[in-house]
Amino acid sequence: MKAGCCVALALGSASSSAATFENKTKRWCGQESFGGSSTVAFGDYNGDGFVDLATDDDGWTNVGGKRFEARGPRGAIAWADINNDGHLDYAVVHGPGSHFLGDGKGGFERVTSPAPLAGDCLAVAWGDINNDGLLDIYYGNGFGNRDSLWRQDPQHEQKWVQVGQIPNAYCRSVVGCDFDEDHDMDFYASNYWVTRNYLWVSNGKGGGSIDSEHSLVIGGSGRSIGSCWGDLDNDGYFDLFATNFVQPGYSRSHFLRNLGPRGGYTFEGLGSRGVTYQEFYASPTAGDYDNDGDLDLFVSTVSGGNPPRLYRNDGNWIFTDVARAEGIPWQEGSYQAAWGDVDNDGDLDLVTQGMLLINNGNDHHWLKIRLQGDGKTVNSSAIGAKVRIKLGDKTLTRQVEGGGVGQGNQNDLTLHFGLGDHANEVQFEITWTNGKKQTGKTGVDRTIRVDME
């Protein structure tokens, strides 16, 4: 294993009675809003170790974990290393889905991308569907009613081959995860109007099929805006949270538990589990904001009459709304929701409603891991790779996400683990997208980079 730049970072020292989050947008960017409140994508495009971000209106470069400057890629985008050269590139989410290759210094060049789609794309997700080390892409075409999946093929004249098309989908969000542990990316599409959600399962050869009913992840009878993957019960397998508009005749937002290999990787519907009723839920995103080892859930809303919610995971599938107590403002609605540690202090910060909400932290321990694929058998940005840390009877599991959080958002590609009171060295196990496993040990309260051996 090659592990570089293991740096211990100081934790926040907020008292337990103070709100966790504080709106520091103006301090960080010099204005009241980042501009745009529909999408946000976190990605360290210049490789300096500080995560940058793009909103639907503006691009922001992180300067030393202290402030943002208004420069860098802008718009609704999804980060990934498309050409495996070690630098982050991006796909434009809205419109025809143009691709831009980065040079690692802030420059980008437009290159060949999949053919334009009918209508307006609202979300994309990256993932390697055939385990060839190249990233493929799923376009959720919300208003064109025709999703499409494209495989990257350097031997093809246009470099992209369409391998799937789903008509009448009304997709508003698409999230990728190898939920069945067979080393190819699968995609879950959240559909609006009266169309059921879809689970597109890869066959490992560049194709696949819809498998929603067999896997029991339909997610209701429509009106979904977004969903998110996450190991919510720390059993080592990725579960789903499906977010729905709640109107007469439609399902409430609810949890879907992955039953793992013993259950054939099917899902069990667990209901709302503390998620309160309101109509206009939009983009959900999972992150351990309090560093206690359990993934919590933030859900944006698209109406000022419905407040955004922060659901603390109390274990055993019990979730408690703590948004107001933890300092989440109640403002106008937003599709925007993503986690990233902008100041590198070990706790997750949140961007939503055009605001940067800085996490003041606590005394819990943490670990962040940046993965680097070899660019040959595993994509360089390691999208789809998983890391597991076993703590007692819990297995903390995270994956590198290729966009698709809620409607057009993206969390930081660096994996974040809250470790609670665990202060000793931890052992981690990486499962790369080709199935190869790699282990290592490290101290806590630090960020490490791990390159594929």
NORSULDA-V793129 format. One record per run of one state. SS is the DSSP state (a for helix, b for strand, c for the rest). FROM is the first residue (numbers start at 1). LEN is the number of residues. If there is no record, write none. Layout:
BEGIN
<<SS FROM LEN> <SS FROM LEN>>
END
This chain:
BEGIN
<<c 1 1> <b 2 7> <c 9 12> <b 21 3> <c 24 1> <a 25 5> <c 30 10> <b 40 4> <c 44 8> <b 52 4> <c 56 3> <b 59 5> <c 64 3> <b 67 3> <c 70 7> <b 77 4> <c 81 8> <b 89 4> <c 93 6> <b 99 4> <c 103 5> <b 108 4> <c 112 11> <b 123 5> <c 128 8> <b 136 5> <c 141 5> <b 146 7> <c 153 7> <b 160 8> <c 168 3> <b 171 7> <c 178 8> <b 186 6> <c 192 6> <b 198 5> <c 203 5> <b 208 3> <c 211 1> <a 212 4> <c 216 8> <b 224 7> <c 231 4> <b 235 1> <c 236 3> <b 239 6> <c 245 9> <b 254 5> <c 259 2> <a 261 3> <c 264 3> <b 267 5> <c 272 9> <b 281 7> <c 288 8> <b 296 6> <c 302 7> <b 309 5> <c 314 5> <b 319 3> <c 322 16> <b 338 3> <c 341 8> <b 349 4> <c 353 2> <b 355 5> <c 360 5> <b 365 8> <c 373 13> <b 386 6> <c 392 2> <b 394 6> <c 400 5> <b 405 1> <c 406 3> <b 409 2> <c 411 4> <b 415 6> <c 421 5> <b 426 6> <c 432 5> <b 437 6> <c 443 3> <b 446 6> <c 452 2>>
END
